[in-house]
Amino acid sequence: MDGTQGAHGAHRAPGTPADRTPTAGAVPRSPATPHAPAGAQNAAAQTGAQSAPAPAGPRPQNAAALPQPPHPQATPYTYADTERWDAEPDKRPGRTAFQRDRARVLHSAALRRLAGKTQVVTPGTRGLSWDASPRTRLTHSLECAQVGRELGAVLGCDPDLVEAACLSHDMGHPPFGHNGEQALNDFASDCGGFEGNAQSLRLLTRLEPKRFVRDPRTGEPTSVGLNLTRAALDAATKYPWPRGGRPDDPASPKFGVYEDDVPVFEWARRDAPAGRTCFEAQVMDWSDDVAYSVHDFEDGLHAGHIDPGCLSVEAERQEICSVALGRYVPADTDPVELSEALDRLTAEEWWPHGYDGSAVSQARLKDATSQLIGRFCQAAESATRDLYGPGRLGRYAAELVVPRAVQHECAMLKAVADRYVMQRAEQEAIRADQRIVIAELAAALTTRAPEGLEPQFRALFLAADDDRARKRVLVDQIAALTDAAARSLHRRLTSTPH
């Protein structure tokens, strides 16, 4: 879910997949070596990321071009989907592998830290009409998980698997959201860059302390993170390619794996069509879009930043369309389509045409958010079922179909929040200050590390093989901080009052 700087791109329709279904009775295979410790470059360099021909392009509209679902009662999951990088016995019989995945993510420190990371409206600020208690990254992730679990379940996905992916999708986001992400990417430009989704994979497979194995080279204990199943890691992967490897757009800043995390990425993606996200990841991605578009709009109204009356002013509508074009929908989209999408929403009887903070107004707005979520999810469910029928869908046996008109409605909600919340005049001054905090904090840690690092990262820094690996540890440390912790550490290391 992306939020602080308007930060999602348009919903990406996966491209034409290979004609394939999951292989029943796949032979289990254990990895030859454990995950390389932080800073170990050798295995990753030898393995190399595989960028594949790929997906993006218009979503195919005929069933012949898409994989066909299994029998309605057939499970879309094989034994290989439930394998873990390091095999481990069940602590309590009766739980499924995906239930264990969900529990591990839910109990992780990385998920808890999202409570201290801003979504869109800064927590603790009081709106013009009402103290909104706005969403944080954590509450957004919980809401995304609820949406994804229900949508995935009605389409035949394992609900715990989809929920685990939704809960973990934002774990890698640094302090100050996408503004912090851009600042960290600048700092990390010479060690592989920074991307929140790639950082999420790193947390799940390396940084979040849960399970350790012996490194065969050194005999030292090496973290394998939460040791999730192959299917859970794949479901949490929004961008299945390394930096510069997006098949349809090599210049895209979006990627899902750093160079030294390639071994576990390739393990998780074993037998996956190159460059294509699995069905559960598509459900997660759309649930994220639905949750943040609707709730950013709701938080903007609560905080007094959005006046619904502005949506009937032609000049304002043109501004909103301009924000959407190229950011939330392709730049060549006809603005008339976007205007019509906004018309459809505002014509609904439940649409909030005003907001005054009263209990009745709050209840009406909450009903509107429920209506919007239901509208977007039911449209995707119906369109997908129309194409694939009633079978259980999952992994690479299907593609999530989101009607174009609904994608435009969702995009316009994003653009409204972007225009009136993220583009407020005072926000640029706040963002500039946040960038200074990240840049100065990074510079201070570079000069003084391992001082200032938490014990976990201090040990990784001291064990790192070279300057590039040590810099990646500094990035990991900064990314793990909450907004408040980043400012506190910055004050301590620089003695400046930001």
C-alpha positions in Angstrom: 0.0 0.0 0.0 1.7 3.0 -0.7 0.7 6.3 0.6 2.7 9.3 1.8 3.7 10.9 -1.4 0.7 9.8 -3.5 2.7 7.0 -4.1 1.1 4.2 -5.9 1.2 3.8 -9.6 -1.9 2.7 -11.6 -3.1 -0.8 -10.9 -1.0 -3.0 -13.1 -2.9 -5.5 -15.2 -0.8 -8.6 -15.5 0.1 -9.6 -19.1 -0.7 -12.6 -21.2 0.5 -15.6 -19.2 1.8 -18.9 -20.5 -0.9 -21.6 -20.9 -0.2 -23.6 -17.8 -1.8 -24.9 -14.6 0.0 -25.9 -11.3 1.6 -29.3 -11.6 -0.1 -31.8 -9.3 2.1 -33.9 -7.1 5.2 -31.8 -7.6 8.3 -33.4 -6.3 9.6 -31.5 -3.2 13.0 -30.1 -3.5 15.1 -28.6 -0.7 17.6 -25.8 -1.4 21.2 -26.7 -1.7 22.5 -24.0 0.6 20.9 -21.8 3.3 20.2 -18.1 2.6 23.4 -16.1 2.4 23.9 -13.8 5.4 23.5 -10.1 5.1 26.4 -8.6 3.1 27.4 -11.9 1.4 27.6 -11.1 -2.3 29.2 -14.3 -3.7 26.3 -16.6 -4.0 24.1 -13.9 -5.3 26.6 -12.8 -7.9 27.0 -16.4 -9.1 23.3 -17.0 -9.3 22.3 -13.8 -11.0 18.7 -12.5 -11.4 16.7 -13.7 -14.3 14.7 -11.1 -16.1 12.2 -12.6 -18.2 10.0 -11.6 -21.1 7.0 -10.3 -19.7 3.9 -9.2 -18.8 2.6 -5.8 -18.9 0.3 -4.9 -21.6 -3.5 -4.8 -21.8 -5.2 -7.6 -19.9 -6.3 -10.3 -22.3 -10.0 -10.5 -22.8 -10.5 -14.0 -24.2 -10.4 -17.2 -22.2 -8.2 -19.0 -24.8 -5.3 -16.6 -24.0 -5.5 -17.3 -20.3 -4.8 -20.4 -18.2 -7.8 -22.5 -17.5 -8.8 -23.3 -13.8 -8.7 -26.7 -12.3 -11.8 -28.7 -11.4 -14.1 -26.8 -9.0 -13.1 -29.0 -6.1 -9.4 -29.2 -6.9 -6.9 -27.4 -4.7 -4.6 -25.0 -6.6 -1.8 -25.8 -4.2 0.9 -28.5 -4.4 3.3 -29.8 -1.8 6.0 -27.6 -3.3 4.0 -24.5 -2.5 4.1 -25.4 1.2 7.9 -26.0 1.3 10.0 -23.7 3.5 13.6 -22.7 2.8 14.6 -24.5 6.0 12.4 -27.6 6.7 11.0 -27.5 10.2 8.4 -29.7 12.0 5.0 -28.5 13.0 4.9 -27.3 16.6 1.2 -28.1 16.9 -0.5 -30.6 14.5 -3.7 -29.5 12.8 -2.6 -26.1 11.5 -2.0 -25.6 7.8 1.3 -24.3 6.5 -0.4 -21.1 5.4 -2.0 -20.6 8.9 1.5 -20.8 10.3 2.7 -18.2 7.7 -0.1 -15.8 8.6 0.7 -16.2 12.3 4.4 -15.5 11.8 3.7 -12.3 9.9 1.1 -11.2 12.4 3.4 -11.6 15.4 6.4 -10.0 13.7 8.2 -6.9 15.0 8.3 -5.5 11.5 4.5 -5.5 11.3 4.2 -3.8 14.7 6.6 -1.1 13.6 4.2 -0.1 10.9 2.1 1.5 13.7 4.7 4.3 13.8 4.8 4.9 10.1 2.5 7.5 8.4 0.1 6.4 5.8 -1.2 9.8 4.4 -2.5 12.0 7.2 0.0 12.4 10.0 -1.3 10.7 13.3 -1.7 13.2 16.2 -2.8 16.1 14.0 -6.2 17.4 14.4 -8.4 18.1 11.4 -10.6 21.1 10.8 -13.8 19.2 11.6 -12.9 16.2 13.8 -9.9 14.4 15.4 -9.8 11.7 12.8 -7.3 9.2 14.3 -6.1 8.6 10.8 -4.7 5.4 9.4 -1.1 4.3 9.9 0.8 1.8 7.8 -0.3 -0.9 10.3 -4.0 -0.1 10.2 -3.9 0.1 6.5 -2.2 -3.3 6.3 -4.8 -4.8 8.6 -7.6 -3.3 6.4 -5.9 -4.5 3.2 -5.7 -8.0 4.8 -9.4 -8.1 5.6 -10.3 -7.1 2.1 -7.8 -9.5 0.5 -8.8 -12.4 2.7 -12.5 -12.2 1.8 -11.9 -11.5 -1.9 -9.3 -14.3 -2.1 -11.6 -16.8 -0.3 -14.6 -16.2 -2.6 -12.3 -16.9 -5.6 -11.0 -20.1 -4.1 -7.6 -18.9 -2.8 -6.4 -20.1 0.6 -7.5 -17.1 2.7 -4.6 -17.4 5.2 -2.2 -17.3 2.3 -3.7 -14.1 0.9 -4.0 -12.5 4.3 -0.3 -13.2 5.0 0.6 -11.6 1.7 -1.5 -8.5 2.5 -0.2 -8.1 6.0 3.4 -8.2 4.8 3.1 -6.1 1.6 4.1 -2.8 3.3 6.6 -4.2 5.9 9.6 -2.9 4.0 8.5 0.7 3.8 10.9 3.1 5.6 10.1 6.1 7.9 8.2 8.9 6.1 6.7 6.6 3.5 7.6 7.2 -0.1 9.4 10.4 0.7 11.7 8.3 2.9 11.9 5.7 0.2 13.2 8.2 -2.3 15.7 9.6 0.1 17.0 6.1 1.0 17.2 5.2 -2.7 19.4 8.2 -3.3 21.7 7.1 -0.4 21.8 3.5 -1.6 22.4 4.3 -5.3 25.8 2.7 -5.3 24.8 -0.5 -3.4 21.7 -1.5 -5.3 19.2 1.2 -4.5 16.2 1.0 -2.2 12.7 -0.2 -2.9 10.1 -0.8 -0.3 8.9 -4.1 -1.9 12.4 -5.5 -2.2 12.9 -4.5 1.4 9.8 -6.4 2.4 11.3 -9.6 0.8 14.5 -8.9 2.7 12.6 -8.6 6.0 10.6 -11.8 5.4 13.7 -13.9 4.4 16.6 -12.4 6.3 16.1 -9.5 8.7 13.1 -10.4 10.9 14.6 -12.7 13.6 12.6 -16.0 13.8 14.7 -18.9 12.5 18.4 -19.5 12.1 20.4 -22.1 10.2 24.2 -22.8 10.1 26.1 -21.2 7.3 28.0 -24.1 5.7 30.9 -21.8 4.9 31.5 -20.4 8.4 29.4 -22.6 10.8 27.9 -19.4 12.1 24.1 -19.1 12.7 22.5 -17.3 9.8 19.0 -15.8 9.8 16.4 -17.1 7.3 13.8 -14.6 8.6 10.3 -15.9 9.1 11.0 -18.9 7.0 7.7 -18.6 5.2 6.5 -21.1 2.6 7.3 -20.7 -1.1 3.8 -19.7 -1.9 3.6 -17.1 0.8 6.8 -15.4 -0.4 5.6 -15.5 -4.0 2.2 -14.1 -3.0 3.9 -11.2 -1.2 6.0 -10.3 -4.3 4.4 -7.5 -6.3 7.3 -6.9 -8.6 9.0 -10.2 -9.5 12.2 -8.9 -11.0 15.4 -7.2 -9.9 16.3 -3.5 -10.3 16.2 -2.5 -13.9 14.5 -5.9 -14.8 10.9 -4.9 -15.4 10.4 -6.5 -18.8 8.1 -3.9 -20.3 9.9 -0.9 -18.7 13.6 -1.4 -17.6 13.7 2.2 -16.4 11.0 1.6 -13.9 12.0 2.3 -10.2 9.8 -0.6 -9.1 11.5 -3.9 -8.3 11.1 -6.7 -5.9 14.6 -8.1 -5.0 18.1 -6.9 -4.2 21.1 -8.5 -5.7 22.2 -10.4 -2.6 18.6 -11.7 -2.0 18.4 -13.3 -5.4 19.0 -16.9 -4.2 15.9 -17.0 -2.0 13.9 -15.1 -4.6 14.7 -17.6 -7.2 13.8 -20.4 -4.8 10.4 -18.8 -4.1 9.8 -18.3 -7.8 10.8 -21.8 -8.9 8.7 -22.8 -11.9 6.8 -19.5 -11.9 6.3 -17.8 -15.3 9.0 -15.2 -15.6 8.0 -11.6 -14.8 4.4 -12.6 -13.8 2.8 -12.3 -10.4 0.8 -15.2 -9.0 -3.0 -15.0 -8.6 -2.7 -14.4 -4.8 -0.3 -11.5 -5.4 -2.8 -10.0 -7.8 -5.5 -10.3 -5.2 -3.2 -8.7 -2.7 -2.3 -5.9 -5.1 -5.9 -5.1 -5.9 -6.9 -5.2 -2.2 -4.1 -2.8 -1.5 -5.4 -0.4 -4.2 -9.0 -0.7 -3.0 -8.1 -0.2 0.7 -5.8 2.7 0.3 -7.8 4.6 -2.4 -11.0 4.4 -0.3 -9.4 5.0 3.1 -7.1 7.8 2.0 -10.3 9.5 0.6 -12.0 8.9 4.0 -9.1 10.2 6.0 -8.9 13.3 3.8 -12.5 14.1 4.6 -12.1 13.4 8.3 -9.1 15.8 8.5 -10.9 18.5 6.6 -8.6 18.5 3.6 -11.2 17.3 1.0 -14.3 19.2 0.3 -16.7 16.9 -1.6 -18.3 20.0 -3.2 -15.1 20.7 -5.2 -15.8 17.6 -7.2 -18.6 19.3 -9.0 -16.4 22.3 -10.1 -15.2 21.7 -13.6 -11.8 23.3 -13.1 -11.2 21.1 -10.1 -12.3 18.0 -12.0 -9.8 18.8 -14.7 -7.0 19.1 -12.0 -8.0 15.7 -10.6 -7.9 14.1 -14.0 -4.5 15.6 -14.6 -3.2 14.1 -11.4 -4.6 10.7 -12.4 -3.1 10.7 -15.9 0.3 9.0 -16.0 0.3 8.4 -12.2 -2.7 6.2 -11.6 -3.8 5.4 -15.2 -1.8 5.3 -18.4 -1.0 8.7 -19.7 -2.9 8.1 -23.0 -6.2 7.4 -21.2 -9.1 9.5 -22.4 -9.9 12.2 -19.8 -13.6 11.7 -20.7 -13.4 8.2 -19.3 -12.0 9.5 -16.0 -14.7 12.2 -15.8 -17.3 9.6 -16.4 -15.9 7.4 -13.7 -16.1 10.3 -11.2 -19.7 10.9 -12.4 -20.7 7.3 -11.7 -19.4 7.5 -8.1 -20.9 10.9 -7.2 -24.3 9.8 -8.7 -24.7 7.0 -6.1 -27.2 7.8 -3.4 -24.6 6.9 -0.7 -21.9 9.2 -2.0 -20.8 11.8 0.7 -21.7 15.2 -0.8 -20.7 16.9 2.4 -19.0 16.2 5.8 -19.3 18.1 9.0 -17.8 15.7 11.6 -21.1 15.0 13.3 -21.9 11.4 14.3 -24.5 11.1 11.5 -22.0 12.4 9.0 -19.3 10.0 10.2 -21.8 7.1 9.9 -22.7 8.2 6.3 -19.1 8.4 5.4 -18.4 4.9 6.9 -21.3 3.5 4.8 -19.8 5.1 1.7 -16.4 3.5 2.3 -18.1 0.1 2.8 -20.1 0.6 -0.4 -16.9 1.5 -2.4 -15.0 -1.5 -1.1 -17.8 -3.8 -2.0 -18.3 -2.2 -5.4 -14.6 -2.6 -6.3 -14.2 -6.1 -5.0 -17.5 -7.5 -6.4 -16.6 -6.1 -9.8 -13.3 -8.0 -9.8 -14.9 -11.1 -8.4 -17.7 -11.1 -11.1 -15.4 -10.3 -14.0 -12.9 -13.0 -12.9 -15.7 -15.6 -12.5 -17.2 -14.7 -15.8 -14.0 -15.6 -17.5 -12.9 -18.6 -15.4 -16.1 -20.2 -14.0 -16.6 -21.6 -10.5 -13.4 -23.5 -9.9 -10.9 -22.8 -7.2 -8.4 -20.2 -8.5 -4.9 -19.8 -7.3 -1.2 -19.6 -8.1 -0.7 -19.5 -11.9 -4.1 -21.0 -13.0 -5.8 -17.7 -13.5 -5.5 -13.9 -13.7 -7.5 -11.4 -11.6 -9.8 -9.5 -14.0 -10.6 -5.9 -12.9 -12.9 -4.1 -15.3 -11.5 -1.0 -16.9 -14.3 1.2 -15.6 -13.7 0.1 -12.0 -10.0 0.7 -12.4 -10.8 4.2 -13.4 -13.1 4.8 -10.5 -10.4 3.6 -8.1 -7.8 5.8 -9.8 -10.0 8.9 -9.4 -10.3 8.3 -5.7 -6.5 8.1 -5.5 -6.2 11.3 -7.5 -8.7 13.1 -5.2 -6.6 12.2 -2.1 -3.4 13.1 -4.0 -4.7 16.5 -5.1 -6.2 17.6 -1.8 -4.1 15.8 0.8 -0.6 15.1 -0.5 -0.3 18.2 -2.6 -1.2 20.6 0.2 1.2 23.6 0.3 2.5 22.8 3.7 3.2 19.2 2.7 6.2 20.1 0.6 7.9 21.8 3.6 7.2 18.7 5.7 8.6 16.4 3.0 11.7 18.6 2.6 12.4 18.3 6.3 11.9 14.5 6.2 14.4 14.2 3.4 17.0 16.2 5.4 16.5 13.9 8.4 17.1 10.8 6.3 20.1 12.2 4.4 21.7 13.6 7.6 21.0 10.4 9.5 22.5 8.3 6.7 25.6 10.5 6.6 26.0 10.4 10.4 25.7 6.6 10.5 28.2 6.3 7.6 30.8 8.2 9.6 30.1 6.8 13.0 28.9 3.2 12.5 28.6 0.9 14.2 27.8 3.5 16.8 24.1 4.2 16.7 23.1 0.9 15.2 20.8 -1.5 17.0 22.5 -4.7 18.3 21.1 -6.7 15.4 22.4 -4.4 12.7 25.7 -3.7 14.6 26.5 -7.4 14.4 25.7 -7.5 10.7 27.8 -4.4 10.0 30.8 -5.9 11.8 30.4 -9.2 9.8 29.9 -7.5 6.4 32.5 -8.4 3.8 33.0 -5.0 2.1 31.9 -1.3 2.0 28.9 -2.1 -0.2 27.6 -4.7 2.2 28.2 -2.4 5.2 26.2 0.3 3.4 23.3 -2.1 2.8 23.3 -2.7 6.6 23.0 1.0 7.2 20.1 1.1 4.8 18.4 -1.8 6.6 18.8 0.0 9.9 17.3 3.2 8.7 14.5 1.5 6.9 13.5 -0.3 10.1 13.0 2.9 12.1 9.6 4.4 12.7 9.0 8.1 11.9 9.6 9.1 15.6 12.6 6.8 16.0 14.2 8.3 12.9 13.9 11.8 14.3 15.1 10.6 17.7 18.2 8.9 16.3 18.9 11.9 14.0 18.8 14.2 17.0 21.1 12.0 19.0 23.7 11.6 16.2 23.6 15.1 14.8 22.5 17.2 17.8 20.2 19.2 15.5 16.6 20.0 16.3 14.7 18.7 13.3 
